[in-house]
Structure formats: C-alpha cells, structure tokens
Amino acid sequence: MTDWKETNERLERRFQFKDFSEAFAFMTRVALAAEKMDHHPEWSNVYNRVDIALSTHSAGGKVTEKDRALAAQIDRLVGK
C-alpha cells in the first residue's frame, strides 16, 4: 500500500484520473469490490479526483485488517 496514509485512525488516499468518466468508472469498480467484501469506503469525488478514507466502524472507527485488505484491492483496481 504505497500511497495510503494512516491519519486520524483512517487509511486515506487521493486518486486522480484523466477526467470524470475515468474517475466514475474507478468508483464503480471499487463499489463492486467493496460490496463483495461487505466493507464500504467513505469517499468523495470532484471531477477527476476521488478521495477515499477507510476505517472499521464496528471496531470503533479504527484501522483493521479489513481496511488494509480493501485498500490492497483498490490498489489492484487502479493498477498500483
């Protein structure tokens, strides 16, 4: 997980794409993967940028292995 930063008890990363369509396609892929893992990100999107934050609510909002696993899956989806 090279570009993920652990801050405020969350894993955070910003992704930037060529345009909105690429960003939205990425979000769709992440949504499908997250649903399969039953672990959902907190995220925002502005045009070509997607900001993702991961923490486990059932663990009191702390970073757990579920978050690290989803981060690794997201990295695979983006090709990093």
mmCIF file of the N, C-alpha and C atoms, coordinates in Angstrom:
data_MODEL
# 
_entry.id   MODEL 
# 
loop_
_atom_site.group_PDB 
_atom_site.id 
_atom_site.type_symbol 
_atom_site.label_atom_id 
_atom_site.label_alt_id 
_atom_site.label_comp_id 
_atom_site.label_asym_id 
_atom_site.label_entity_id 
_atom_site.label_seq_id 
_atom_site.pdbx_PDB_ins_code 
_atom_site.Cartn_x 
_atom_site.Cartn_y 
_atom_site.Cartn_z 
_atom_site.occupancy 
_atom_site.B_iso_or_equiv 
_atom_site.pdbx_formal_charge 
_atom_site.auth_seq_id 
_atom_site.auth_comp_id 
_atom_site.auth_asym_id 
_atom_site.auth_atom_id 
_atom_site.pdbx_PDB_model_num 
ATOM 1   N N  . MET A 1 1  ? 0.858   -1.181 0.000   1.00 0.00 ? 1  MET A N  1 
ATOM 2   C CA . MET A 1 1  ? 0.000   0.000  0.000   1.00 0.00 ? 1  MET A CA 1 
ATOM 3   C C  . MET A 1 1  ? 0.899   1.239  0.000   1.00 0.00 ? 1  MET A C  1 
ATOM 4   N N  . THR A 1 2  ? 1.367   1.604  -1.122  1.00 0.00 ? 2  THR A N  1 
ATOM 5   C CA . THR A 1 2  ? 2.381   2.645  -1.193  1.00 0.00 ? 2  THR A CA 1 
ATOM 6   C C  . THR A 1 2  ? 1.861   4.047  -0.899  1.00 0.00 ? 2  THR A C  1 
ATOM 7   N N  . ASP A 1 3  ? 0.755   4.430  -1.442  1.00 0.00 ? 3  ASP A N  1 
ATOM 8   C CA . ASP A 1 3  ? 0.298   5.817  -1.317  1.00 0.00 ? 3  ASP A CA 1 
ATOM 9   C C  . ASP A 1 3  ? -0.759  6.028  -0.236  1.00 0.00 ? 3  ASP A C  1 
ATOM 10  N N  . TRP A 1 4  ? -1.103  5.004  0.501   1.00 0.00 ? 4  TRP A N  1 
ATOM 11  C CA . TRP A 1 4  ? -2.076  5.157  1.576   1.00 0.00 ? 4  TRP A CA 1 
ATOM 12  C C  . TRP A 1 4  ? -1.380  5.765  2.785   1.00 0.00 ? 4  TRP A C  1 
ATOM 13  N N  . LYS A 1 5  ? -2.075  6.693  3.445   1.00 0.00 ? 5  LYS A N  1 
ATOM 14  C CA . LYS A 1 5  ? -1.556  7.298  4.671   1.00 0.00 ? 5  LYS A CA 1 
ATOM 15  C C  . LYS A 1 5  ? -2.520  6.979  5.800   1.00 0.00 ? 5  LYS A C  1 
ATOM 16  N N  . GLU A 1 6  ? -1.954  6.620  6.937   1.00 0.00 ? 6  GLU A N  1 
ATOM 17  C CA . GLU A 1 6  ? -2.785  6.366  8.108   1.00 0.00 ? 6  GLU A CA 1 
ATOM 18  C C  . GLU A 1 6  ? -2.784  7.615  8.968   1.00 0.00 ? 6  GLU A C  1 
ATOM 19  N N  . THR A 1 7  ? -3.920  8.300  8.996   1.00 0.00 ? 7  THR A N  1 
ATOM 20  C CA . THR A 1 7  ? -4.077  9.522  9.782   1.00 0.00 ? 7  THR A CA 1 
ATOM 21  C C  . THR A 1 7  ? -5.448  9.517  10.436  1.00 0.00 ? 7  THR A C  1 
ATOM 22  N N  . ASN A 1 8  ? -5.513  10.045 11.630  1.00 0.00 ? 8  ASN A N  1 
ATOM 23  C CA . ASN A 1 8  ? -6.788  10.149 12.348  1.00 0.00 ? 8  ASN A CA 1 
ATOM 24  C C  . ASN A 1 8  ? -7.550  8.828  12.385  1.00 0.00 ? 8  ASN A C  1 
ATOM 25  N N  . GLU A 1 9  ? -6.796  7.733  12.586  1.00 0.00 ? 9  GLU A N  1 
ATOM 26  C CA . GLU A 1 9  ? -7.382  6.399  12.682  1.00 0.00 ? 9  GLU A CA 1 
ATOM 27  C C  . GLU A 1 9  ? -8.136  5.998  11.421  1.00 0.00 ? 9  GLU A C  1 
ATOM 28  N N  . ARG A 1 10 ? -7.611  6.447  10.262  1.00 0.00 ? 10 ARG A N  1 
ATOM 29  C CA . ARG A 1 10 ? -8.182  6.075  8.963   1.00 0.00 ? 10 ARG A CA 1 
ATOM 30  C C  . ARG A 1 10 ? -7.045  5.882  7.966   1.00 0.00 ? 10 ARG A C  1 
ATOM 31  N N  . LEU A 1 11 ? -7.287  5.022  6.986   1.00 0.00 ? 11 LEU A N  1 
ATOM 32  C CA . LEU A 1 11 ? -6.396  4.949  5.833   1.00 0.00 ? 11 LEU A CA 1 
ATOM 33  C C  . LEU A 1 11 ? -6.962  5.894  4.792   1.00 0.00 ? 11 LEU A C  1 
ATOM 34  N N  . GLU A 1 12 ? -6.128  6.771  4.256   1.00 0.00 ? 12 GLU A N  1 
ATOM 35  C CA . GLU A 1 12 ? -6.600  7.766  3.293   1.00 0.00 ? 12 GLU A CA 1 
ATOM 36  C C  . GLU A 1 12 ? -5.715  7.777  2.059   1.00 0.00 ? 12 GLU A C  1 
ATOM 37  N N  . ARG A 1 13 ? -6.365  7.997  0.908   1.00 0.00 ? 13 ARG A N  1 
ATOM 38  C CA . ARG A 1 13 ? -5.614  8.118  -0.335  1.00 0.00 ? 13 ARG A CA 1 
ATOM 39  C C  . ARG A 1 13 ? -6.422  8.935  -1.327  1.00 0.00 ? 13 ARG A C  1 
ATOM 40  N N  . ARG A 1 14 ? -5.711  9.720  -2.121  1.00 0.00 ? 14 ARG A N  1 
ATOM 41  C CA . ARG A 1 14 ? -6.316  10.502 -3.198  1.00 0.00 ? 14 ARG A CA 1 
ATOM 42  C C  . ARG A 1 14 ? -5.904  9.889  -4.532  1.00 0.00 ? 14 ARG A C  1 
ATOM 43  N N  . PHE A 1 15 ? -6.883  9.722  -5.406  1.00 0.00 ? 15 PHE A N  1 
ATOM 44  C CA . PHE A 1 15 ? -6.650  9.212  -6.752  1.00 0.00 ? 15 PHE A CA 1 
ATOM 45  C C  . PHE A 1 15 ? -7.028  10.306 -7.740  1.00 0.00 ? 15 PHE A C  1 
ATOM 46  N N  . GLN A 1 16 ? -6.257  10.427 -8.790  1.00 0.00 ? 16 GLN A N  1 
ATOM 47  C CA . GLN A 1 16 ? -6.556  11.419 -9.813  1.00 0.00 ? 16 GLN A CA 1 
ATOM 48  C C  . GLN A 1 16 ? -6.566  10.727 -11.174 1.00 0.00 ? 16 GLN A C  1 
ATOM 49  N N  . PHE A 1 17 ? -7.548  11.083 -11.996 1.00 0.00 ? 17 PHE A N  1 
ATOM 50  C CA . PHE A 1 17 ? -7.749  10.448 -13.289 1.00 0.00 ? 17 PHE A CA 1 
ATOM 51  C C  . PHE A 1 17 ? -7.779  11.496 -14.399 1.00 0.00 ? 17 PHE A C  1 
ATOM 52  N N  . LYS A 1 18 ? -7.846  11.023 -15.626 1.00 0.00 ? 18 LYS A N  1 
ATOM 53  C CA . LYS A 1 18 ? -7.849  11.914 -16.783 1.00 0.00 ? 18 LYS A CA 1 
ATOM 54  C C  . LYS A 1 18 ? -9.081  12.827 -16.787 1.00 0.00 ? 18 LYS A C  1 
ATOM 55  N N  . ASP A 1 19 ? -10.229 12.263 -16.437 1.00 0.00 ? 19 ASP A N  1 
ATOM 56  C CA . ASP A 1 19 ? -11.469 13.035 -16.486 1.00 0.00 ? 19 ASP A CA 1 
ATOM 57  C C  . ASP A 1 19 ? -12.512 12.399 -15.566 1.00 0.00 ? 19 ASP A C  1 
ATOM 58  N N  . PHE A 1 20 ? -13.695 12.978 -15.559 1.00 0.00 ? 20 PHE A N  1 
ATOM 59  C CA . PHE A 1 20 ? -14.774 12.493 -14.696 1.00 0.00 ? 20 PHE A CA 1 
ATOM 60  C C  . PHE A 1 20 ? -15.172 11.064 -15.035 1.00 0.00 ? 20 PHE A C  1 
ATOM 61  N N  . SER A 1 21 ? -15.235 10.740 -16.324 1.00 0.00 ? 21 SER A N  1 
ATOM 62  C CA . SER A 1 21 ? -15.645 9.386  -16.727 1.00 0.00 ? 21 SER A CA 1 
ATOM 63  C C  . SER A 1 21 ? -14.703 8.330  -16.166 1.00 0.00 ? 21 SER A C  1 
ATOM 64  N N  . GLU A 1 22 ? -13.405 8.581  -16.222 1.00 0.00 ? 22 GLU A N  1 
ATOM 65  C CA . GLU A 1 22 ? -12.438 7.633  -15.654 1.00 0.00 ? 22 GLU A CA 1 
ATOM 66  C C  . GLU A 1 22 ? -12.605 7.518  -14.138 1.00 0.00 ? 22 GLU A C  1 
ATOM 67  N N  . ALA A 1 23 ? -12.797 8.647  -13.485 1.00 0.00 ? 23 ALA A N  1 
ATOM 68  C CA . ALA A 1 23 ? -12.982 8.639  -12.028 1.00 0.00 ? 23 ALA A CA 1 
ATOM 69  C C  . ALA A 1 23 ? -14.233 7.860  -11.652 1.00 0.00 ? 23 ALA A C  1 
ATOM 70  N N  . PHE A 1 24 ? -15.308 8.076  -12.382 1.00 0.00 ? 24 PHE A N  1 
ATOM 71  C CA . PHE A 1 24 ? -16.562 7.405  -12.079 1.00 0.00 ? 24 PHE A CA 1 
ATOM 72  C C  . PHE A 1 24 ? -16.460 5.908  -12.349 1.00 0.00 ? 24 PHE A C  1 
ATOM 73  N N  . ALA A 1 25 ? -15.784 5.523  -13.417 1.00 0.00 ? 25 ALA A N  1 
ATOM 74  C CA . ALA A 1 25 ? -15.582 4.098  -13.715 1.00 0.00 ? 25 ALA A CA 1 
ATOM 75  C C  . ALA A 1 25 ? -14.796 3.433  -12.584 1.00 0.00 ? 25 ALA A C  1 
ATOM 76  N N  . PHE A 1 26 ? -13.775 4.107  -12.094 1.00 0.00 ? 26 PHE A N  1 
ATOM 77  C CA . PHE A 1 26 ? -12.992 3.607  -10.966 1.00 0.00 ? 26 PHE A CA 1 
ATOM 78  C C  . PHE A 1 26 ? -13.890 3.431  -9.738  1.00 0.00 ? 26 PHE A C  1 
ATOM 79  N N  . MET A 1 27 ? -14.708 4.412  -9.441  1.00 0.00 ? 27 MET A N  1 
ATOM 80  C CA . MET A 1 27 ? -15.600 4.331  -8.286  1.00 0.00 ? 27 MET A CA 1 
ATOM 81  C C  . MET A 1 27 ? -16.564 3.149  -8.427  1.00 0.00 ? 27 MET A C  1 
ATOM 82  N N  . THR A 1 28 ? -17.025 2.891  -9.629  1.00 0.00 ? 28 THR A N  1 
ATOM 83  C CA . THR A 1 28 ? -17.916 1.755  -9.862  1.00 0.00 ? 28 THR A CA 1 
ATOM 84  C C  . THR A 1 28 ? -17.201 0.448  -9.563  1.00 0.00 ? 28 THR A C  1 
ATOM 85  N N  . ARG A 1 29 ? -15.960 0.307  -10.032 1.00 0.00 ? 29 ARG A N  1 
ATOM 86  C CA . ARG A 1 29 ? -15.187 -0.911 -9.761  1.00 0.00 ? 29 ARG A CA 1 
ATOM 87  C C  . ARG A 1 29 ? -14.951 -1.075 -8.259  1.00 0.00 ? 29 ARG A C  1 
ATOM 88  N N  . VAL A 1 30 ? -14.613 0.016  -7.585  1.00 0.00 ? 30 VAL A N  1 
ATOM 89  C CA . VAL A 1 30 ? -14.393 -0.042 -6.133  1.00 0.00 ? 30 VAL A CA 1 
ATOM 90  C C  . VAL A 1 30 ? -15.686 -0.422 -5.420  1.00 0.00 ? 30 VAL A C  1 
ATOM 91  N N  . ALA A 1 31 ? -16.803 0.148  -5.845  1.00 0.00 ? 31 ALA A N  1 
ATOM 92  C CA . ALA A 1 31 ? -18.086 -0.153 -5.203  1.00 0.00 ? 31 ALA A CA 1 
ATOM 93  C C  . ALA A 1 31 ? -18.411 -1.636 -5.297  1.00 0.00 ? 31 ALA A C  1 
ATOM 94  N N  . LEU A 1 32 ? -18.177 -2.241 -6.447  1.00 0.00 ? 32 LEU A N  1 
ATOM 95  C CA . LEU A 1 32 ? -18.461 -3.668 -6.615  1.00 0.00 ? 32 LEU A CA 1 
ATOM 96  C C  . LEU A 1 32 ? -17.539 -4.518 -5.736  1.00 0.00 ? 32 LEU A C  1 
ATOM 97  N N  . ALA A 1 33 ? -16.269 -4.171 -5.684  1.00 0.00 ? 33 ALA A N  1 
ATOM 98  C CA . ALA A 1 33 ? -15.324 -4.909 -4.835  1.00 0.00 ? 33 ALA A CA 1 
ATOM 99  C C  . ALA A 1 33 ? -15.672 -4.740 -3.361  1.00 0.00 ? 33 ALA A C  1 
ATOM 100 N N  . ALA A 1 34 ? -15.999 -3.519 -2.954  1.00 0.00 ? 34 ALA A N  1 
ATOM 101 C CA . ALA A 1 34 ? -16.334 -3.251 -1.558  1.00 0.00 ? 34 ALA A CA 1 
ATOM 102 C C  . ALA A 1 34 ? -17.590 -4.012 -1.142  1.00 0.00 ? 34 ALA A C  1 
ATOM 103 N N  . GLU A 1 35 ? -18.563 -4.075 -2.021  1.00 0.00 ? 35 GLU A N  1 
ATOM 104 C CA . GLU A 1 35 ? -19.801 -4.790 -1.719  1.00 0.00 ? 35 GLU A CA 1 
ATOM 105 C C  . GLU A 1 35 ? -19.520 -6.272 -1.507  1.00 0.00 ? 35 GLU A C  1 
ATOM 106 N N  . LYS A 1 36 ? -18.660 -6.855 -2.332  1.00 0.00 ? 36 LYS A N  1 
ATOM 107 C CA . LYS A 1 36 ? -18.296 -8.271 -2.168  1.00 0.00 ? 36 LYS A CA 1 
ATOM 108 C C  . LYS A 1 36 ? -17.603 -8.508 -0.837  1.00 0.00 ? 36 LYS A C  1 
ATOM 109 N N  . MET A 1 37 ? -16.827 -7.526 -0.382  1.00 0.00 ? 37 MET A N  1 
ATOM 110 C CA . MET A 1 37 ? -16.106 -7.660 0.882   1.00 0.00 ? 37 MET A CA 1 
ATOM 111 C C  . MET A 1 37 ? -16.969 -7.236 2.074   1.00 0.00 ? 37 MET A C  1 
ATOM 112 N N  . ASP A 1 38 ? -18.152 -6.694 1.802   1.00 0.00 ? 38 ASP A N  1 
ATOM 113 C CA . ASP A 1 38 ? -19.048 -6.158 2.836   1.00 0.00 ? 38 ASP A CA 1 
ATOM 114 C C  . ASP A 1 38 ? -18.304 -5.147 3.708   1.00 0.00 ? 38 ASP A C  1 
ATOM 115 N N  . HIS A 1 39 ? -17.558 -4.281 3.032   1.00 0.00 ? 39 HIS A N  1 
ATOM 116 C CA . HIS A 1 39 ? -16.779 -3.250 3.725   1.00 0.00 ? 39 HIS A CA 1 
ATOM 117 C C  . HIS A 1 39 ? -16.726 -2.030 2.817   1.00 0.00 ? 39 HIS A C  1 
ATOM 118 N N  . HIS A 1 40 ? -17.304 -0.943 3.236   1.00 0.00 ? 40 HIS A N  1 
ATOM 119 C CA . HIS A 1 40 ? -17.563 0.171  2.326   1.00 0.00 ? 40 HIS A CA 1 
ATOM 120 C C  . HIS A 1 40 ? -16.763 1.413  2.689   1.00 0.00 ? 40 HIS A C  1 
ATOM 121 N N  . PRO A 1 41 ? -16.211 2.082  1.670   1.00 0.00 ? 41 PRO A N  1 
ATOM 122 C CA . PRO A 1 41 ? -15.374 3.257  1.917   1.00 0.00 ? 41 PRO A CA 1 
ATOM 123 C C  . PRO A 1 41 ? -16.197 4.512  2.185   1.00 0.00 ? 41 PRO A C  1 
ATOM 124 N N  . GLU A 1 42 ? -15.542 5.448  2.817   1.00 0.00 ? 42 GLU A N  1 
ATOM 125 C CA . GLU A 1 42 ? -16.046 6.824  2.859   1.00 0.00 ? 42 GLU A CA 1 
ATOM 126 C C  . GLU A 1 42 ? -15.280 7.521  1.744   1.00 0.00 ? 42 GLU A C  1 
ATOM 127 N N  . TRP A 1 43 ? -15.993 8.184  0.835   1.00 0.00 ? 43 TRP A N  1 
ATOM 128 C CA . TRP A 1 43 ? -15.288 8.785  -0.290  1.00 0.00 ? 43 TRP A CA 1 
ATOM 129 C C  . TRP A 1 43 ? -15.990 10.021 -0.800  1.00 0.00 ? 43 TRP A C  1 
ATOM 130 N N  . SER A 1 44 ? -15.245 10.779 -1.582  1.00 0.00 ? 44 SER A N  1 
ATOM 131 C CA . SER A 1 44 ? -15.822 11.934 -2.259  1.00 0.00 ? 44 SER A CA 1 
ATOM 132 C C  . SER A 1 44 ? -15.199 12.022 -3.646  1.00 0.00 ? 44 SER A C  1 
ATOM 133 N N  . ASN A 1 45 ? -15.930 12.654 -4.538  1.00 0.00 ? 45 ASN A N  1 
ATOM 134 C CA . ASN A 1 45 ? -15.490 12.789 -5.920  1.00 0.00 ? 45 ASN A CA 1 
ATOM 135 C C  . ASN A 1 45 ? -15.766 14.206 -6.391  1.00 0.00 ? 45 ASN A C  1 
ATOM 136 N N  . VAL A 1 46 ? -14.732 14.836 -6.953  1.00 0.00 ? 46 VAL A N  1 
ATOM 137 C CA . VAL A 1 46 ? -14.880 16.115 -7.620  1.00 0.00 ? 46 VAL A CA 1 
ATOM 138 C C  . VAL A 1 46 ? -14.169 15.985 -8.961  1.00 0.00 ? 46 VAL A C  1 
ATOM 139 N N  . TYR A 1 47 ? -14.932 16.029 -10.020 1.00 0.00 ? 47 TYR A N  1 
ATOM 140 C CA . TYR A 1 47 ? -14.461 15.896 -11.396 1.00 0.00 ? 47 TYR A CA 1 
ATOM 141 C C  . TYR A 1 47 ? -13.557 14.675 -11.564 1.00 0.00 ? 47 TYR A C  1 
ATOM 142 N N  . ASN A 1 48 ? -12.248 14.860 -11.642 1.00 0.00 ? 48 ASN A N  1 
ATOM 143 C CA . ASN A 1 48 ? -11.347 13.735 -11.919 1.00 0.00 ? 48 ASN A CA 1 
ATOM 144 C C  . ASN A 1 48 ? -10.642 13.212 -10.664 1.00 0.00 ? 48 ASN A C  1 
ATOM 145 N N  . ARG A 1 49 ? -11.057 13.657 -9.506  1.00 0.00 ? 49 ARG A N  1 
ATOM 146 C CA . ARG A 1 49 ? -10.404 13.293 -8.251  1.00 0.00 ? 49 ARG A CA 1 
ATOM 147 C C  . ARG A 1 49 ? -11.345 12.459 -7.377  1.00 0.00 ? 49 ARG A C  1 
ATOM 148 N N  . VAL A 1 50 ? -10.793 11.410 -6.773  1.00 0.00 ? 50 VAL A N  1 
ATOM 149 C CA . VAL A 1 50 ? -11.542 10.580 -5.834  1.00 0.00 ? 50 VAL A CA 1 
ATOM 150 C C  . VAL A 1 50 ? -10.710 10.472 -4.557  1.00 0.00 ? 50 VAL A C  1 
ATOM 151 N N  . ASP A 1 51 ? -11.272 10.895 -3.442  1.00 0.00 ? 51 ASP A N  1 
ATOM 152 C CA . ASP A 1 51 ? -10.633 10.771 -2.130  1.00 0.00 ? 51 ASP A CA 1 
ATOM 153 C C  . ASP A 1 51 ? -11.326 9.649  -1.371  1.00 0.00 ? 51 ASP A C  1 
ATOM 154 N N  . ILE A 1 52 ? -10.528 8.719  -0.847  1.00 0.00 ? 52 ILE A N  1 
ATOM 155 C CA . ILE A 1 52 ? -11.076 7.562  -0.131  1.00 0.00 ? 52 ILE A CA 1 
ATOM 156 C C  . ILE A 1 52 ? -10.499 7.523  1.283   1.00 0.00 ? 52 ILE A C  1 
ATOM 157 N N  . ALA A 1 53 ? -11.367 7.230  2.253   1.00 0.00 ? 53 ALA A N  1 
ATOM 158 C CA . ALA A 1 53 ? -10.955 7.016  3.638   1.00 0.00 ? 53 ALA A CA 1 
ATOM 159 C C  . ALA A 1 53 ? -11.554 5.690  4.100   1.00 0.00 ? 53 ALA A C  1 
ATOM 160 N N  . LEU A 1 54 ? -10.732 4.881  4.754   1.00 0.00 ? 54 LEU A N  1 
ATOM 161 C CA . LEU A 1 54 ? -11.172 3.567  5.229   1.00 0.00 ? 54 LEU A CA 1 
ATOM 162 C C  . LEU A 1 54 ? -10.961 3.454  6.731   1.00 0.00 ? 54 LEU A C  1 
ATOM 163 N N  . SER A 1 55 ? -11.974 2.974  7.420   1.00 0.00 ? 55 SER A N  1 
ATOM 164 C CA . SER A 1 55 ? -11.887 2.597  8.828   1.00 0.00 ? 55 SER A CA 1 
ATOM 165 C C  . SER A 1 55 ? -13.007 1.610  9.091   1.00 0.00 ? 55 SER A C  1 
ATOM 166 N N  . THR A 1 56 ? -12.913 0.904  10.198  1.00 0.00 ? 56 THR A N  1 
ATOM 167 C CA . THR A 1 56 ? -13.915 -0.112 10.515  1.00 0.00 ? 56 THR A CA 1 
ATOM 168 C C  . THR A 1 56 ? -14.802 0.400  11.644  1.00 0.00 ? 56 THR A C  1 
ATOM 169 N N  . HIS A 1 57 ? -16.050 0.676  11.307  1.00 0.00 ? 57 HIS A N  1 
ATOM 170 C CA . HIS A 1 57 ? -16.982 1.241  12.291  1.00 0.00 ? 57 HIS A CA 1 
ATOM 171 C C  . HIS A 1 57 ? -17.223 0.285  13.459  1.00 0.00 ? 57 HIS A C  1 
ATOM 172 N N  . SER A 1 58 ? -17.308 -1.022 13.163  1.00 0.00 ? 58 SER A N  1 
ATOM 173 C CA . SER A 1 58 ? -17.572 -1.993 14.225  1.00 0.00 ? 58 SER A CA 1 
ATOM 174 C C  . SER A 1 58 ? -16.384 -2.144 15.180  1.00 0.00 ? 58 SER A C  1 
ATOM 175 N N  . ALA A 1 59 ? -15.220 -1.591 14.793  1.00 0.00 ? 59 ALA A N  1 
ATOM 176 C CA . ALA A 1 59 ? -14.041 -1.611 15.666  1.00 0.00 ? 59 ALA A CA 1 
ATOM 177 C C  . ALA A 1 59 ? -13.799 -0.237 16.268  1.00 0.00 ? 59 ALA A C  1 
ATOM 178 N N  . GLY A 1 60 ? -14.852 0.561  16.331  1.00 0.00 ? 60 GLY A N  1 
ATOM 179 C CA . GLY A 1 60 ? -14.732 1.882  16.933  1.00 0.00 ? 60 GLY A CA 1 
ATOM 180 C C  . GLY A 1 60 ? -14.065 2.899  16.031  1.00 0.00 ? 60 GLY A C  1 
ATOM 181 N N  . GLY A 1 61 ? -14.154 2.679  14.726  1.00 0.00 ? 61 GLY A N  1 
ATOM 182 C CA . GLY A 1 61 ? -13.573 3.629  13.781  1.00 0.00 ? 61 GLY A CA 1 
ATOM 183 C C  . GLY A 1 61 ? -12.065 3.510  13.644  1.00 0.00 ? 61 GLY A C  1 
ATOM 184 N N  . LYS A 1 62 ? -11.518 2.378  14.010  1.00 0.00 ? 62 LYS A N  1 
ATOM 185 C CA . LYS A 1 62 ? -10.079 2.136  13.912  1.00 0.00 ? 62 LYS A CA 1 
ATOM 186 C C  . LYS A 1 62 ? -9.751  1.454  12.580  1.00 0.00 ? 62 LYS A C  1 
ATOM 187 N N  . VAL A 1 63 ? -8.472  1.488  12.213  1.00 0.00 ? 63 VAL A N  1 
ATOM 188 C CA . VAL A 1 63 ? -7.998  0.774  11.031  1.00 0.00 ? 63 VAL A CA 1 
ATOM 189 C C  . VAL A 1 63 ? -7.784  -0.689 11.411  1.00 0.00 ? 63 VAL A C  1 
ATOM 190 N N  . THR A 1 64 ? -8.383  -1.591 10.629  1.00 0.00 ? 64 THR A N  1 
ATOM 191 C CA . THR A 1 64 ? -8.245  -3.024 10.866  1.00 0.00 ? 64 THR A CA 1 
ATOM 192 C C  . THR A 1 64 ? -7.745  -3.704 9.591   1.00 0.00 ? 64 THR A C  1 
ATOM 193 N N  . GLU A 1 65 ? -7.583  -5.010 9.684   1.00 0.00 ? 65 GLU A N  1 
ATOM 194 C CA . GLU A 1 65 ? -7.169  -5.778 8.511   1.00 0.00 ? 65 GLU A CA 1 
ATOM 195 C C  . GLU A 1 65 ? -8.198  -5.690 7.389   1.00 0.00 ? 65 GLU A C  1 
ATOM 196 N N  . LYS A 1 66 ? -9.483  -5.501 7.716   1.00 0.00 ? 66 LYS A N  1 
ATOM 197 C CA . LYS A 1 66 ? -10.495 -5.318 6.677   1.00 0.00 ? 66 LYS A CA 1 
ATOM 198 C C  . LYS A 1 66 ? -10.171 -4.081 5.831   1.00 0.00 ? 66 LYS A C  1 
ATOM 199 N N  . ASP A 1 67 ? -9.732  -3.029 6.484   1.00 0.00 ? 67 ASP A N  1 
ATOM 200 C CA . ASP A 1 67 ? -9.384  -1.801 5.765   1.00 0.00 ? 67 ASP A CA 1 
ATOM 201 C C  . ASP A 1 67 ? -8.150  -2.020 4.895   1.00 0.00 ? 67 ASP A C  1 
ATOM 202 N N  . ARG A 1 68 ? -7.167  -2.700 5.453   1.00 0.00 ? 68 ARG A N  1 
ATOM 203 C CA . ARG A 1 68 ? -5.942  -2.961 4.689   1.00 0.00 ? 68 ARG A CA 1 
ATOM 204 C C  . ARG A 1 68 ? -6.225  -3.857 3.484   1.00 0.00 ? 68 ARG A C  1 
ATOM 205 N N  . ALA A 1 69 ? -7.116  -4.826 3.661   1.00 0.00 ? 69 ALA A N  1 
ATOM 206 C CA . ALA A 1 69 ? -7.480  -5.709 2.550   1.00 0.00 ? 69 ALA A CA 1 
ATOM 207 C C  . ALA A 1 69 ? -8.217  -4.938 1.454   1.00 0.00 ? 69 ALA A C  1 
ATOM 208 N N  . LEU A 1 70 ? -9.138  -4.058 1.845   1.00 0.00 ? 70 LEU A N  1 
ATOM 209 C CA . LEU A 1 70 ? -9.846  -3.267 0.839   1.00 0.00 ? 70 LEU A CA 1 
ATOM 210 C C  . LEU A 1 70 ? -8.897  -2.294 0.155   1.00 0.00 ? 70 LEU A C  1 
ATOM 211 N N  . ALA A 1 71 ? -7.993  -1.698 0.904   1.00 0.00 ? 71 ALA A N  1 
ATOM 212 C CA . ALA A 1 71 ? -7.002  -0.791 0.297   1.00 0.00 ? 71 ALA A CA 1 
ATOM 213 C C  . ALA A 1 71 ? -6.160  -1.538 -0.736  1.00 0.00 ? 71 ALA A C  1 
ATOM 214 N N  . ALA A 1 72 ? -5.746  -2.744 -0.421  1.00 0.00 ? 72 ALA A N  1 
ATOM 215 C CA . ALA A 1 72 ? -4.954  -3.541 -1.358  1.00 0.00 ? 72 ALA A CA 1 
ATOM 216 C C  . ALA A 1 72 ? -5.767  -3.872 -2.601  1.00 0.00 ? 72 ALA A C  1 
ATOM 217 N N  . GLN A 1 73 ? -7.049  -4.179 -2.421  1.00 0.00 ? 73 GLN A N  1 
ATOM 218 C CA . GLN A 1 73 ? -7.922  -4.464 -3.561  1.00 0.00 ? 73 GLN A CA 1 
ATOM 219 C C  . GLN A 1 73 ? -8.075  -3.205 -4.426  1.00 0.00 ? 73 GLN A C  1 
ATOM 220 N N  . ILE A 1 74 ? -8.247  -2.061 -3.812  1.00 0.00 ? 74 ILE A N  1 
ATOM 221 C CA . ILE A 1 74 ? -8.363  -0.797 -4.551  1.00 0.00 ? 74 ILE A CA 1 
ATOM 222 C C  . ILE A 1 74 ? -7.079  -0.532 -5.337  1.00 0.00 ? 74 ILE A C  1 
ATOM 223 N N  . ASP A 1 75 ? -5.937  -0.797 -4.717  1.00 0.00 ? 75 ASP A N  1 
ATOM 224 C CA . ASP A 1 75 ? -4.664  -0.624 -5.417  1.00 0.00 ? 75 ASP A CA 1 
ATOM 225 C C  . ASP A 1 75 ? -4.602  -1.515 -6.655  1.00 0.00 ? 75 ASP A C  1 
ATOM 226 N N  . ARG A 1 76 ? -5.086  -2.741 -6.542  1.00 0.00 ? 76 ARG A N  1 
ATOM 227 C CA . ARG A 1 76 ? -5.093  -3.638 -7.702  1.00 0.00 ? 76 ARG A CA 1 
ATOM 228 C C  . ARG A 1 76 ? -6.016  -3.092 -8.797  1.00 0.00 ? 76 ARG A C  1 
ATOM 229 N N  . LEU A 1 77 ? -7.131  -2.518 -8.407  1.00 0.00 ? 77 LEU A N  1 
ATOM 230 C CA . LEU A 1 77 ? -8.075  -1.977 -9.394  1.00 0.00 ? 77 LEU A CA 1 
ATOM 231 C C  . LEU A 1 77 ? -7.507  -0.791 -10.163 1.00 0.00 ? 77 LEU A C  1 
ATOM 232 N N  . VAL A 1 78 ? -6.673  -0.010 -9.485  1.00 0.00 ? 78 VAL A N  1 
ATOM 233 C CA . VAL A 1 78 ? -6.089  1.160  -10.126 1.00 0.00 ? 78 VAL A CA 1 
ATOM 234 C C  . VAL A 1 78 ? -4.752  0.821  -10.806 1.00 0.00 ? 78 VAL A C  1 
ATOM 235 N N  . GLY A 1 79 ? -4.253  -0.397 -10.540 1.00 0.00 ? 79 GLY A N  1 
ATOM 236 C CA . GLY A 1 79 ? -3.031  -0.836 -11.170 1.00 0.00 ? 79 GLY A CA 1 
ATOM 237 C C  . GLY A 1 79 ? -1.771  -0.409 -10.463 1.00 0.00 ? 79 GLY A C  1 
ATOM 238 N N  . LYS A 1 80 ? -1.854  -0.165 -9.131  1.00 0.00 ? 80 LYS A N  1 
ATOM 239 C CA . LYS A 1 80 ? -0.679  0.226  -8.343  1.00 0.00 ? 80 LYS A CA 1 
ATOM 240 C C  . LYS A 1 80 ? -0.594  -0.615 -7.103  1.00 0.00 ? 80 LYS A C  1 
# 
